[in-house]
């Protein structure tokens, strides 16, 4: 087996009404404001439910981060240190 790392950067436009409705239908806790945590959890749930094995993949770990845009409409760049535990084949 070989190991590959795939980094995905997805920018979403959030339909607040639909997002809140989906959260309500998923967990029946109540309608809350759109938060970074809520968006991160929604994306994580989508990724978890993929049938990775059908693609011949076995995910080892995942990191989901969120960033909100600044008043200028740009996103603050976040630099993460290299992960020394990932070795290229």
Secondary structure, DSSP 8 states (H G I E B T S, - for coil): ---------------HHHHHHHHHHHH-S------HHHHHHHHHHHHHTS-GGGGT------------B-TTS-B--------TT----
